[in-house]
Amino acid sequence: MLSIQNLSYHPPATPEAILCNISFNLCDRQLGLMVGPSGSGKSTLLEVLSGFVDWTGGHIYWHSQELTPDHLQQISGLVFQFPERHFCGSTILEELRLGHMDLDHERIDHALSAVGLGHLAPSTSPQSLSGGQQRRLALAVQLIRQPSVLLLDEPTAGLDWSMRKQIFSILQELKKDWTILVVTHEPEELSAMADQTWTIAHGKIA
Ligand SMILES: Nc1ncnc2c1ncn2[C@@H]1O[C@H](COP(=O)(O)OP(=O)(O)OP(=O)(O)O)[C@@H](O)[C@H]1O
């Protein structure tokens, strides 16, 4: 279980805290949904939970272990909003192997199959994929690291209805094996599959 207790983040440059006394628990193999309007602190929360930002108050636990930002970088897999903008590899294989040159084919095939891309040749260019396929590749890039917690920032932003449906059905499958936190300002269809939903506004959970 990921346990967030009274988490606050107040960088010196901001007059107000960006995150204020956030507390919630996300159980293993559950999908949690954090819903809030633009500017409410959703992306900042994911940056903290990915270990990119050092919080200024509170505690984060994975099961009974208290976590530092270094721990969080190890256990979390963050898929940014519009992740396709950050693709660097010229092939799917290169994209998946970035920073993990020793990954074997079995693990690569497993990650691609988990997101419904098992039929694609590893030599395919990420740029030639559809929008929905690119989002699924971005998921595979994180899954291949086998994170304990998968963090998704607006996973269906900018996709049309049929591509959003692809992502929903992948998430429905992934949540059988992975612990997932999704942040979004448009919960819509995601609400139906979420095990827990929280609302965030002005850095506080309502
Ligand atoms: N490094 C920073 N320094 C100062 N202010 C920041 C910083 N990062 C975020 N903020 C502010 O914190 C607030 C929350 O931003 P955040 O991006 O987390 O919101 P969000 O809910 O993800 O919004 P969106 O849905 O538009 O991405 C905003 O008011 C933003 O301007």
The ligand as an SDF file (V2000), in Angstrom:
LIG
                    3D

 31 33  0  0  0  0  0  0  0  0999 V2000
    8.0040   25.0460   -9.4820 N   0  0  0  0  0  0  0  0  0  0  0  0
    6.9740   25.8400   -9.2360 C   0  0  0  0  0  0  0  0  0  0  0  0
    7.1430   27.0770   -8.7480 N   0  0  0  0  0  0  0  0  0  0  0  0
    6.1050   27.8760   -8.4970 C   0  0  0  0  0  0  0  0  0  0  0  0
    4.8140   27.5170   -8.6710 N   0  0  0  0  0  0  0  0  0  0  0  0
    4.5800   26.3110   -9.1480 C   0  0  0  0  0  0  0  0  0  0  0  0
    5.6230   25.4020   -9.4570 C   0  0  0  0  0  0  0  0  0  0  0  0
    5.0600   24.2540   -9.9140 N   0  0  0  0  0  0  0  0  0  0  0  0
    3.7370   24.4500   -9.8990 C   0  0  0  0  0  0  0  0  0  0  0  0
    3.4380   25.6790   -9.4300 N   0  0  0  0  0  0  0  0  0  0  0  0
    2.0810   26.2060   -9.2000 C   0  0  0  0  0  0  0  0  0  0  0  0
    1.4180   25.2550   -8.4140 O   0  0  0  0  0  0  0  0  0  0  0  0
    0.0620   25.1650   -8.7800 C   0  0  0  0  0  0  0  0  0  0  0  0
   -0.2860   23.7330   -9.1400 C   0  0  0  0  0  0  0  0  0  0  0  0
    0.3370   23.4010  -10.3930 O   0  0  0  0  0  0  0  0  0  0  0  0
    0.1670   21.9530  -11.0460 P   0  0  0  0  0  0  0  0  0  0  0  0
    0.8550   21.9980  -12.3680 O   0  0  0  0  0  0  0  0  0  0  0  0
    0.6090   20.9390  -10.0940 O   0  0  0  0  0  0  0  0  0  0  0  0
   -1.4080   21.8830  -11.2390 O   0  0  0  0  0  0  0  0  0  0  0  0
   -2.2670   20.8630  -12.0980 P   0  0  0  0  0  0  0  0  0  0  0  0
   -3.4610   20.5410  -11.2900 O   0  0  0  0  0  0  0  0  0  0  0  0
   -1.4170   19.7280  -12.5530 O   0  0  0  0  0  0  0  0  0  0  0  0
   -2.6690   21.7280  -13.3580 O   0  0  0  0  0  0  0  0  0  0  0  0
   -2.8570   21.2790  -14.9030 P   0  0  0  0  0  0  0  0  0  0  0  0
   -4.0350   20.3330  -14.9350 O   0  0  0  0  0  0  0  0  0  0  0  0
   -3.1170   22.5670  -15.6150 O   0  0  0  0  0  0  0  0  0  0  0  0
   -1.5720   20.6220  -15.3260 O   0  0  0  0  0  0  0  0  0  0  0  0
   -0.1530   26.1460   -9.9150 C   0  0  0  0  0  0  0  0  0  0  0  0
   -0.6670   27.3300   -9.3770 O   0  0  0  0  0  0  0  0  0  0  0  0
    1.2410   26.3540  -10.4510 C   0  0  0  0  0  0  0  0  0  0  0  0
    1.3800   27.6250  -11.0160 O   0  0  0  0  0  0  0  0  0  0  0  0
  1  2  1  0
  2  3  1  0
  2  7  2  0
  3  4  2  0
  4  5  1  0
  5  6  2  0
  6  7  1  0
  6 10  1  0
  7  8  1  0
  8  9  2  0
  9 10  1  0
 10 11  1  0
 11 12  1  0
 11 30  1  0
 12 13  1  0
 13 14  1  0
 13 28  1  0
 14 15  1  0
 15 16  1  0
 16 17  2  0
 16 18  1  0
 16 19  1  0
 19 20  1  0
 20 21  2  0
 20 22  1  0
 20 23  1  0
 23 24  1  0
 24 25  2  0
 24 26  1  0
 24 27  1  0
 28 29  1  0
 28 30  1  0
 30 31  1  0
M  END
$$$$
